[in-house]
Amino acid sequence: SNSDEITLAIKVKDCSNVYGAALWLTYNGNKIQYLSASSSGSCLGNDLTFSSALLNGREGTLIIGIYKKGNTSVSNGDETLLTIVFKALVLQSNTGINFNFTNSQLKSLSGGIIGTNWIGGELSYTNE
């Protein structure tokens, strides 16, 4: 229903070489509203530089940066990079909300850019 919170987990396959990420997440700002983003429990550890902002202060494009401080090791395996919480603005019934990542990249421990692939992209929920 409207006002329900929706948590989106952004995951990384094989986090062992990831040192940071820059993400532009676009979504339908008429259906959901950004509430918060958290790097708590990130595969990068707890000592992070983290920021998030709406593009031009408007719903629909969220820009997030997350980077490890220092030069310490990171976790291995497939893990969560960050979580984002949205609030439903309208009642949905069997229709999807599309999420798209653009201008997104992962940064490696050596300073290079790791290619990104967006797997998934639609959130569906129903009013029960």
mmCIF file of the C-alpha atoms, coordinates in Angstrom:
data_MODEL
# 
_entry.id   MODEL 
# 
loop_
_atom_site.group_PDB 
_atom_site.id 
_atom_site.type_symbol 
_atom_site.label_atom_id 
_atom_site.label_alt_id 
_atom_site.label_comp_id 
_atom_site.label_asym_id 
_atom_site.label_entity_id 
_atom_site.label_seq_id 
_atom_site.pdbx_PDB_ins_code 
_atom_site.Cartn_x 
_atom_site.Cartn_y 
_atom_site.Cartn_z 
_atom_site.occupancy 
_atom_site.B_iso_or_equiv 
_atom_site.pdbx_formal_charge 
_atom_site.auth_seq_id 
_atom_site.auth_comp_id 
_atom_site.auth_asym_id 
_atom_site.auth_atom_id 
_atom_site.pdbx_PDB_model_num 
ATOM 1   C CA . SER A 1 1   ? 0.000  0.000   0.000   1.00 0.00 ? 1   SER A CA 1 
ATOM 2   C CA . ASN A 1 2   ? 1.093  3.586   -0.199  1.00 0.00 ? 2   ASN A CA 1 
ATOM 3   C CA . SER A 1 3   ? 3.408  4.500   2.707   1.00 0.00 ? 3   SER A CA 1 
ATOM 4   C CA . ASP A 1 4   ? 4.909  0.970   2.763   1.00 0.00 ? 4   ASP A CA 1 
ATOM 5   C CA . GLU A 1 5   ? 8.689  0.912   2.895   1.00 0.00 ? 5   GLU A CA 1 
ATOM 6   C CA . ILE A 1 6   ? 10.596 -0.977  0.212   1.00 0.00 ? 6   ILE A CA 1 
ATOM 7   C CA . THR A 1 7   ? 14.214 -2.012  0.804   1.00 0.00 ? 7   THR A CA 1 
ATOM 8   C CA . LEU A 1 8   ? 16.433 -2.542  -2.228  1.00 0.00 ? 8   LEU A CA 1 
ATOM 9   C CA . ALA A 1 9   ? 19.724 -4.390  -1.646  1.00 0.00 ? 9   ALA A CA 1 
ATOM 10  C CA . ILE A 1 10  ? 22.540 -3.652  -4.108  1.00 0.00 ? 10  ILE A CA 1 
ATOM 11  C CA . LYS A 1 11  ? 24.782 -6.719  -4.273  1.00 0.00 ? 11  LYS A CA 1 
ATOM 12  C CA . VAL A 1 12  ? 28.191 -7.359  -5.785  1.00 0.00 ? 12  VAL A CA 1 
ATOM 13  C CA . LYS A 1 13  ? 29.349 -10.685 -7.168  1.00 0.00 ? 13  LYS A CA 1 
ATOM 14  C CA . ASP A 1 14  ? 32.867 -11.391 -5.936  1.00 0.00 ? 14  ASP A CA 1 
ATOM 15  C CA . CYS A 1 15  ? 33.528 -8.355  -3.778  1.00 0.00 ? 15  CYS A CA 1 
ATOM 16  C CA . SER A 1 16  ? 37.204 -9.312  -3.290  1.00 0.00 ? 16  SER A CA 1 
ATOM 17  C CA . ASN A 1 17  ? 38.625 -6.684  -5.671  1.00 0.00 ? 17  ASN A CA 1 
ATOM 18  C CA . VAL A 1 18  ? 36.052 -3.901  -5.051  1.00 0.00 ? 18  VAL A CA 1 
ATOM 19  C CA . TYR A 1 19  ? 37.273 -0.753  -3.308  1.00 0.00 ? 19  TYR A CA 1 
ATOM 20  C CA . GLY A 1 20  ? 34.389 1.597   -4.108  1.00 0.00 ? 20  GLY A CA 1 
ATOM 21  C CA . ALA A 1 21  ? 31.367 2.276   -6.272  1.00 0.00 ? 21  ALA A CA 1 
ATOM 22  C CA . ALA A 1 22  ? 29.587 5.143   -7.974  1.00 0.00 ? 22  ALA A CA 1 
ATOM 23  C CA . LEU A 1 23  ? 25.939 4.493   -8.832  1.00 0.00 ? 23  LEU A CA 1 
ATOM 24  C CA . TRP A 1 24  ? 23.203 6.451   -10.601 1.00 0.00 ? 24  TRP A CA 1 
ATOM 25  C CA . LEU A 1 25  ? 19.905 4.718   -9.912  1.00 0.00 ? 25  LEU A CA 1 
ATOM 26  C CA . THR A 1 26  ? 16.845 5.888   -11.839 1.00 0.00 ? 26  THR A CA 1 
ATOM 27  C CA . TYR A 1 27  ? 13.263 4.966   -10.956 1.00 0.00 ? 27  TYR A CA 1 
ATOM 28  C CA . ASN A 1 28  ? 9.710  6.282   -11.259 1.00 0.00 ? 28  ASN A CA 1 
ATOM 29  C CA . GLY A 1 29  ? 9.563  9.123   -8.718  1.00 0.00 ? 29  GLY A CA 1 
ATOM 30  C CA . ASN A 1 30  ? 5.782  9.257   -9.054  1.00 0.00 ? 30  ASN A CA 1 
ATOM 31  C CA . LYS A 1 31  ? 5.473  5.747   -7.585  1.00 0.00 ? 31  LYS A CA 1 
ATOM 32  C CA . ILE A 1 32  ? 8.189  5.662   -4.906  1.00 0.00 ? 32  ILE A CA 1 
ATOM 33  C CA . GLN A 1 33  ? 10.137 8.184   -2.836  1.00 0.00 ? 33  GLN A CA 1 
ATOM 34  C CA . TYR A 1 34  ? 13.743 7.855   -1.656  1.00 0.00 ? 34  TYR A CA 1 
ATOM 35  C CA . LEU A 1 35  ? 14.041 7.710   2.136   1.00 0.00 ? 35  LEU A CA 1 
ATOM 36  C CA . SER A 1 36  ? 17.594 6.612   2.920   1.00 0.00 ? 36  SER A CA 1 
ATOM 37  C CA . ALA A 1 37  ? 20.624 4.628   1.881   1.00 0.00 ? 37  ALA A CA 1 
ATOM 38  C CA . SER A 1 38  ? 22.951 2.729   4.163   1.00 0.00 ? 38  SER A CA 1 
ATOM 39  C CA . SER A 1 39  ? 26.356 1.121   3.836   1.00 0.00 ? 39  SER A CA 1 
ATOM 40  C CA . SER A 1 40  ? 25.981 -0.627  7.197   1.00 0.00 ? 40  SER A CA 1 
ATOM 41  C CA . GLY A 1 41  ? 27.087 -4.221  6.754   1.00 0.00 ? 41  GLY A CA 1 
ATOM 42  C CA . SER A 1 42  ? 28.697 -3.450  3.390   1.00 0.00 ? 42  SER A CA 1 
ATOM 43  C CA . CYS A 1 43  ? 31.122 -5.942  1.888   1.00 0.00 ? 43  CYS A CA 1 
ATOM 44  C CA . LEU A 1 44  ? 33.638 -3.085  2.028   1.00 0.00 ? 44  LEU A CA 1 
ATOM 45  C CA . GLY A 1 45  ? 33.557 -3.064  5.823   1.00 0.00 ? 45  GLY A CA 1 
ATOM 46  C CA . ASN A 1 46  ? 32.557 -0.329  8.242   1.00 0.00 ? 46  ASN A CA 1 
ATOM 47  C CA . ASP A 1 47  ? 35.250 2.333   7.676   1.00 0.00 ? 47  ASP A CA 1 
ATOM 48  C CA . LEU A 1 48  ? 33.718 3.954   4.585   1.00 0.00 ? 48  LEU A CA 1 
ATOM 49  C CA . THR A 1 49  ? 33.132 7.263   2.891   1.00 0.00 ? 49  THR A CA 1 
ATOM 50  C CA . PHE A 1 50  ? 29.481 7.263   1.850   1.00 0.00 ? 50  PHE A CA 1 
ATOM 51  C CA . SER A 1 51  ? 27.217 9.836   0.216   1.00 0.00 ? 51  SER A CA 1 
ATOM 52  C CA . SER A 1 52  ? 23.845 9.888   -1.495  1.00 0.00 ? 52  SER A CA 1 
ATOM 53  C CA . ALA A 1 53  ? 21.832 12.642  -3.151  1.00 0.00 ? 53  ALA A CA 1 
ATOM 54  C CA . LEU A 1 54  ? 18.875 13.103  -5.456  1.00 0.00 ? 54  LEU A CA 1 
ATOM 55  C CA . LEU A 1 55  ? 19.835 14.587  -8.822  1.00 0.00 ? 55  LEU A CA 1 
ATOM 56  C CA . ASN A 1 56  ? 18.851 18.265  -8.743  1.00 0.00 ? 56  ASN A CA 1 
ATOM 57  C CA . GLY A 1 57  ? 17.029 17.532  -5.470  1.00 0.00 ? 57  GLY A CA 1 
ATOM 58  C CA . ARG A 1 58  ? 14.184 15.771  -7.326  1.00 0.00 ? 58  ARG A CA 1 
ATOM 59  C CA . GLU A 1 59  ? 12.855 12.239  -7.131  1.00 0.00 ? 59  GLU A CA 1 
ATOM 60  C CA . GLY A 1 60  ? 13.739 9.884   -9.953  1.00 0.00 ? 60  GLY A CA 1 
ATOM 61  C CA . THR A 1 61  ? 17.556 9.795   -10.011 1.00 0.00 ? 61  THR A CA 1 
ATOM 62  C CA . LEU A 1 62  ? 19.628 8.868   -6.976  1.00 0.00 ? 62  LEU A CA 1 
ATOM 63  C CA . ILE A 1 63  ? 23.403 9.318   -7.062  1.00 0.00 ? 63  ILE A CA 1 
ATOM 64  C CA . ILE A 1 64  ? 25.424 7.269   -4.566  1.00 0.00 ? 64  ILE A CA 1 
ATOM 65  C CA . GLY A 1 65  ? 29.140 7.057   -3.852  1.00 0.00 ? 65  GLY A CA 1 
ATOM 66  C CA . ILE A 1 66  ? 30.682 4.523   -1.490  1.00 0.00 ? 66  ILE A CA 1 
ATOM 67  C CA . TYR A 1 67  ? 34.431 4.088   -0.948  1.00 0.00 ? 67  TYR A CA 1 
ATOM 68  C CA . LYS A 1 68  ? 36.617 2.287   1.533   1.00 0.00 ? 68  LYS A CA 1 
ATOM 69  C CA . LYS A 1 69  ? 38.939 4.468   3.599   1.00 0.00 ? 69  LYS A CA 1 
ATOM 70  C CA . GLY A 1 70  ? 42.571 3.441   3.724   1.00 0.00 ? 70  GLY A CA 1 
ATOM 71  C CA . ASN A 1 71  ? 44.119 0.442   2.057   1.00 0.00 ? 71  ASN A CA 1 
ATOM 72  C CA . THR A 1 72  ? 42.703 -2.492  4.006   1.00 0.00 ? 72  THR A CA 1 
ATOM 73  C CA . SER A 1 73  ? 41.393 -5.718  2.551   1.00 0.00 ? 73  SER A CA 1 
ATOM 74  C CA . VAL A 1 74  ? 37.764 -6.266  1.602   1.00 0.00 ? 74  VAL A CA 1 
ATOM 75  C CA . SER A 1 75  ? 35.437 -9.253  1.886   1.00 0.00 ? 75  SER A CA 1 
ATOM 76  C CA . ASN A 1 76  ? 35.399 -12.134 -0.569  1.00 0.00 ? 76  ASN A CA 1 
ATOM 77  C CA . GLY A 1 77  ? 32.371 -13.601 -2.285  1.00 0.00 ? 77  GLY A CA 1 
ATOM 78  C CA . ASP A 1 78  ? 28.960 -12.315 -3.312  1.00 0.00 ? 78  ASP A CA 1 
ATOM 79  C CA . GLU A 1 79  ? 27.818 -9.725  -0.780  1.00 0.00 ? 79  GLU A CA 1 
ATOM 80  C CA . THR A 1 80  ? 25.693 -6.635  -0.221  1.00 0.00 ? 80  THR A CA 1 
ATOM 81  C CA . LEU A 1 81  ? 27.304 -3.321  -1.125  1.00 0.00 ? 81  LEU A CA 1 
ATOM 82  C CA . LEU A 1 82  ? 24.530 -1.104  0.243   1.00 0.00 ? 82  LEU A CA 1 
ATOM 83  C CA . THR A 1 83  ? 20.809 -0.950  0.918   1.00 0.00 ? 83  THR A CA 1 
ATOM 84  C CA . ILE A 1 84  ? 18.357 1.726   -0.192  1.00 0.00 ? 84  ILE A CA 1 
ATOM 85  C CA . VAL A 1 85  ? 14.962 2.361   1.403   1.00 0.00 ? 85  VAL A CA 1 
ATOM 86  C CA . PHE A 1 86  ? 12.033 3.827   -0.544  1.00 0.00 ? 86  PHE A CA 1 
ATOM 87  C CA . LYS A 1 87  ? 8.467  4.661   0.419   1.00 0.00 ? 87  LYS A CA 1 
ATOM 88  C CA . ALA A 1 88  ? 5.540  3.696   -1.818  1.00 0.00 ? 88  ALA A CA 1 
ATOM 89  C CA . LEU A 1 89  ? 3.603  6.778   -2.922  1.00 0.00 ? 89  LEU A CA 1 
ATOM 90  C CA . VAL A 1 90  ? 0.746  5.055   -4.711  1.00 0.00 ? 90  VAL A CA 1 
ATOM 91  C CA . LEU A 1 91  ? -1.083 1.799   -4.310  1.00 0.00 ? 91  LEU A CA 1 
ATOM 92  C CA . GLN A 1 92  ? 0.322  -0.758  -6.773  1.00 0.00 ? 92  GLN A CA 1 
ATOM 93  C CA . SER A 1 93  ? -1.415 -3.863  -7.952  1.00 0.00 ? 93  SER A CA 1 
ATOM 94  C CA . ASN A 1 94  ? 0.550  -6.309  -10.072 1.00 0.00 ? 94  ASN A CA 1 
ATOM 95  C CA . THR A 1 95  ? 2.552  -3.612  -11.842 1.00 0.00 ? 95  THR A CA 1 
ATOM 96  C CA . GLY A 1 96  ? 6.291  -3.230  -11.707 1.00 0.00 ? 96  GLY A CA 1 
ATOM 97  C CA . ILE A 1 97  ? 8.610  -0.389  -10.806 1.00 0.00 ? 97  ILE A CA 1 
ATOM 98  C CA . ASN A 1 98  ? 11.678 -0.364  -13.024 1.00 0.00 ? 98  ASN A CA 1 
ATOM 99  C CA . PHE A 1 99  ? 15.115 0.440   -11.630 1.00 0.00 ? 99  PHE A CA 1 
ATOM 100 C CA . ASN A 1 100 ? 17.959 1.293   -13.983 1.00 0.00 ? 100 ASN A CA 1 
ATOM 101 C CA . PHE A 1 101 ? 21.614 1.940   -13.299 1.00 0.00 ? 101 PHE A CA 1 
ATOM 102 C CA . THR A 1 102 ? 23.449 4.420   -15.517 1.00 0.00 ? 102 THR A CA 1 
ATOM 103 C CA . ASN A 1 103 ? 26.877 6.048   -15.152 1.00 0.00 ? 103 ASN A CA 1 
ATOM 104 C CA . SER A 1 104 ? 27.716 3.319   -12.640 1.00 0.00 ? 104 SER A CA 1 
ATOM 105 C CA . GLN A 1 105 ? 31.097 1.814   -11.962 1.00 0.00 ? 105 GLN A CA 1 
ATOM 106 C CA . LEU A 1 106 ? 33.038 -0.185  -9.418  1.00 0.00 ? 106 LEU A CA 1 
ATOM 107 C CA . LYS A 1 107 ? 36.567 0.800   -8.486  1.00 0.00 ? 107 LYS A CA 1 
ATOM 108 C CA . SER A 1 108 ? 39.178 -1.899  -7.891  1.00 0.00 ? 108 SER A CA 1 
ATOM 109 C CA . LEU A 1 109 ? 41.810 -2.052  -5.172  1.00 0.00 ? 109 LEU A CA 1 
ATOM 110 C CA . SER A 1 110 ? 44.475 -1.218  -7.776  1.00 0.00 ? 110 SER A CA 1 
ATOM 111 C CA . GLY A 1 111 ? 42.605 1.943   -8.813  1.00 0.00 ? 111 GLY A CA 1 
ATOM 112 C CA . GLY A 1 112 ? 41.160 0.648   -12.074 1.00 0.00 ? 112 GLY A CA 1 
ATOM 113 C CA . ILE A 1 113 ? 37.536 0.506   -13.113 1.00 0.00 ? 113 ILE A CA 1 
ATOM 114 C CA . ILE A 1 114 ? 35.701 -2.813  -12.942 1.00 0.00 ? 114 ILE A CA 1 
ATOM 115 C CA . GLY A 1 115 ? 32.916 -3.354  -15.454 1.00 0.00 ? 115 GLY A CA 1 
ATOM 116 C CA . THR A 1 116 ? 29.381 -3.427  -14.103 1.00 0.00 ? 116 THR A CA 1 
ATOM 117 C CA . ASN A 1 117 ? 26.331 -5.351  -15.211 1.00 0.00 ? 117 ASN A CA 1 
ATOM 118 C CA . TRP A 1 118 ? 22.886 -4.594  -13.842 1.00 0.00 ? 118 TRP A CA 1 
ATOM 119 C CA . ILE A 1 119 ? 21.146 -7.911  -13.154 1.00 0.00 ? 119 ILE A CA 1 
ATOM 120 C CA . GLY A 1 120 ? 17.471 -7.521  -12.411 1.00 0.00 ? 120 GLY A CA 1 
ATOM 121 C CA . GLY A 1 121 ? 15.781 -4.206  -12.541 1.00 0.00 ? 121 GLY A CA 1 
ATOM 122 C CA . GLU A 1 122 ? 12.103 -4.484  -11.754 1.00 0.00 ? 122 GLU A CA 1 
ATOM 123 C CA . LEU A 1 123 ? 10.398 -4.513  -8.387  1.00 0.00 ? 123 LEU A CA 1 
ATOM 124 C CA . SER A 1 124 ? 6.885  -5.914  -8.214  1.00 0.00 ? 124 SER A CA 1 
ATOM 125 C CA . TYR A 1 125 ? 4.693  -5.858  -5.170  1.00 0.00 ? 125 TYR A CA 1 
ATOM 126 C CA . THR A 1 126 ? 1.034  -6.384  -4.525  1.00 0.00 ? 126 THR A CA 1 
ATOM 127 C CA . ASN A 1 127 ? -1.491 -5.105  -2.049  1.00 0.00 ? 127 ASN A CA 1 
ATOM 128 C CA . GLU A 1 128 ? -2.630 -8.074  0.023   1.00 0.00 ? 128 GLU A CA 1 
# 
